[in-house]
Amino acid sequence: MNRKNSRARAERAWRLRCAGRTWQQIADAENFKTRGAAYRAVHEFLKRNPPDDVITSRLATAEGLRMVQTTLFEALIDAKRARDNRAVVSIASAIQDNLDKQAKLMGLHISAPTQVNVTVQSAAEIISDARSRLLAAIDADDAGVIDGEVVGEPAPKALGR
């Protein structure tokens, strides 16, 4: 197989993988000798054609959503002029879904920024802090503390066999 056909086959194999096919299904569909050969072909294809970075993918997705939104708003106007209330409701729902996807893509669903403050303490500092809080609690409520010891016969030893 020449290089052009081999690369086209690797691209088709990649598209099959994106569609959820197993490596064996891809090997069978594209006549690879083994599923490992299908995997290697796709791996080499991706090295030559790396996927877009996140920013480029986000921009492309945003543009696609904008194009769909334009079409939906035009369809909404047409449905409203035609007094087709079912179509208006259906299209309005699709517009709302489209806007929701755009908002998620742009991070607009975050209602308030979250700030987390972390204080790092050593084990000795944690123990010292807990000890001082415990002693302060004891000093604050002397009446609630019972001091005593258990006096009695030692516990019997377990019998060994």
C-alpha positions in Angstrom: 0.0 0.0 0.0 1.4 3.4 -0.9 2.0 6.1 1.7 -1.1 8.2 0.7 -3.4 5.2 1.1 -1.7 4.1 4.3 -2.3 7.6 5.8 -5.9 7.6 4.7 -6.4 4.2 6.2 -4.8 5.4 9.5 -7.2 8.4 9.5 -10.2 6.2 8.9 -9.0 4.0 11.8 -8.7 7.1 14.0 -12.3 8.1 13.1 -13.5 4.6 13.9 -11.7 4.7 17.3 -13.4 8.1 18.0 -16.8 6.4 17.2 -16.1 3.9 20.0 -14.9 0.9 18.0 -12.5 -1.6 19.6 -9.0 -2.1 18.1 -10.1 -5.5 16.8 -13.1 -4.0 15.1 -10.9 -1.4 13.5 -8.4 -4.0 12.4 -11.2 -6.0 10.8 -12.8 -3.0 9.1 -9.5 -1.6 7.7 -7.8 -4.9 7.0 -4.9 -4.5 9.5 -3.2 -7.8 10.2 -3.6 -7.4 14.0 -5.3 -5.0 16.4 -1.8 -3.9 17.5 -1.1 -2.8 13.9 -4.3 -0.8 13.9 -3.2 0.8 17.2 0.3 1.6 15.9 -1.2 3.2 12.7 -3.5 5.4 14.7 -0.7 6.3 17.1 1.6 7.4 14.2 -1.3 9.3 12.6 -1.8 11.2 15.8 1.9 12.0 16.1 1.7 13.5 12.6 -1.7 15.2 13.2 -1.9 16.1 16.9 -5.3 17.2 18.2 -6.0 20.9 18.7 -5.0 22.4 22.0 -7.8 23.2 24.5 -8.0 26.9 23.6 -8.3 26.2 19.9 -10.9 23.5 20.5 -12.9 25.9 22.8 -12.8 28.7 20.2 -14.0 26.3 17.5 -16.8 25.0 19.7 -17.8 28.5 20.6 -18.0 29.5 16.9 -20.0 26.4 16.1 -22.5 27.2 18.9 -22.7 30.8 17.6 -23.6 29.6 14.1 -26.2 27.3 15.5 -27.6 30.1 17.6 -27.9 32.4 14.6 -29.8 29.7 12.7 -32.1 29.0 15.6 -33.0 32.7 16.1 -33.8 33.0 12.4 -36.0 29.8 12.6 -37.7 31.3 15.7 -38.6 34.5 13.9 -40.0 32.4 11.0 -42.1 30.2 13.3 -43.4 33.3 15.2 -44.4 34.9 11.9 -46.2 31.7 10.9 -47.9 31.6 14.3 -46.6 28.1 14.8 -46.6 28.0 18.6 -45.3 24.4 18.8 -42.3 25.3 16.7 -41.8 28.5 18.7 -41.7 26.6 21.9 -39.4 23.9 20.5 -37.0 26.4 18.9 -37.0 28.5 22.1 -36.0 25.4 24.1 -33.2 24.6 21.6 -32.0 28.2 21.9 -32.0 28.0 25.7 -30.0 24.7 25.5 -27.5 26.4 23.1 -27.1 29.4 25.4 -26.5 27.1 28.3 -23.8 25.2 26.5 -22.1 28.6 25.6 -22.3 29.7 29.2 -20.7 26.4 30.4 -18.0 26.7 27.7 -17.1 30.2 28.8 -17.3 29.4 32.5 -20.3 31.7 33.2 -22.0 29.1 35.5 -19.7 29.9 38.3 -21.9 31.9 40.6 -19.2 33.3 42.9 -15.4 32.9 42.9 -14.2 30.4 45.6 -11.2 31.2 47.7 -9.6 28.6 49.9 -7.2 29.5 52.6 -4.9 26.7 53.9 -2.8 26.9 57.0 0.0 24.4 57.2 1.1 23.4 60.7 3.6 20.8 61.9 2.5 17.9 64.0 4.1 19.5 67.1 2.1 22.8 66.5 -1.2 20.8 66.1 -0.6 18.9 69.3 0.4 22.0 71.2 -2.7 23.9 69.9 -5.0 21.0 70.8 -3.4 20.7 74.3 -3.8 24.4 75.0 -7.5 24.4 73.8 -8.2 21.3 76.0 -6.6 22.9 79.1 -8.6 26.1 78.4 -11.8 24.1 78.2 -10.9 22.3 81.5 -10.2 25.6 83.3 -13.5 27.0 82.0 -15.6 24.2 83.5 -13.9 22.7 86.6 -17.2 21.3 87.9 -17.6 19.1 84.9 -14.2 17.4 85.2 -13.9 14.2 87.3 -10.5 13.2 88.5 -9.9 9.7 89.7 -8.2 6.4 89.3 -9.4 2.8 89.1 -8.2 0.7 92.0 -8.9 -3.0 92.1 -7.5 -6.4 91.5 -5.4 -6.9 88.4 -7.1 -8.4 85.5 -6.8 -12.2 85.3 -4.2 -13.4 82.9 -5.4 -15.4 79.9 -4.8 -19.1 80.2 -2.5 -20.4 77.6 -2.8 -23.9 76.2 
